């Protein structure tokens, strides 16, 4: 199992908003595929898949607030 | 160190959107970390991630009557207008060579617009929580970016010509009730788009040369993958060391 975590986005940025999931639960993803996009201020930031596998769980959904280091979802790694 | 600059003149939005995505792929594949597209657009409305569906539908109706196309795109922010009286810049930059800091990059773009005004002896300002560059209560530069694997695309449009502000009245720019202005109105001058382009490109070059944090890595990067891929219309601008 591999957690998808919101990385540091810059100084003073503590949270962002989940704006778009490119895949849905149960979908297969490959390493570096577009996975989820978050927005802060006027920037949309794309988080790529950290590994290949199946996206088993979306924890934070579109419109949710996510804090730095928080888990957005889970991939069952190959 | 070099930035590859694409000075494209008045260009269809869709072509430039595609070019940016191609440049992102090139940057991802370690071909070139700094690309700058500078252009004007035929009139177009673009909707960012914050634009709600009702706004998109209402804008499409109005835009159709005016013969203006609407694009829903992957940048941050809300709706805006692009036209031939603006200078629009799209920095496709790998932030791993600058700062991995989204807000730093947004503030840097604002700085470029504010410095541009200073060149003409005027002073603009930022407004907290309202990204962009302002002159008094009016906005003259709009910003919205997307970032993929720390590579930026989309960017900033600076209103230059006074005869290209009318189409902003068809929308609520950035989703707000704000008034847009332009450099010609602020300065009381008639300006040439090419002159503004030259200053903006120079200012962005200065930003890059001040911000580079990993020159060693960049050197390895270039050694591993020389990037002299030719694309028509590009020039190279040397910055920094």
Interface residues (C-beta under 8 A of the other chain):
Chain A: X8 X9 X10 X11 X12 X13 X19 X20 X32 X34 X37 X39 X40 X41 X42 X43 X44 X45 X46 X48
Chain B: X48 X49 X50 X74 X75 X76 X77 X99 X100 X101 X102 X103 X104 X105 X106 X131 X143 X144 X145 X146 X147 X148 X149
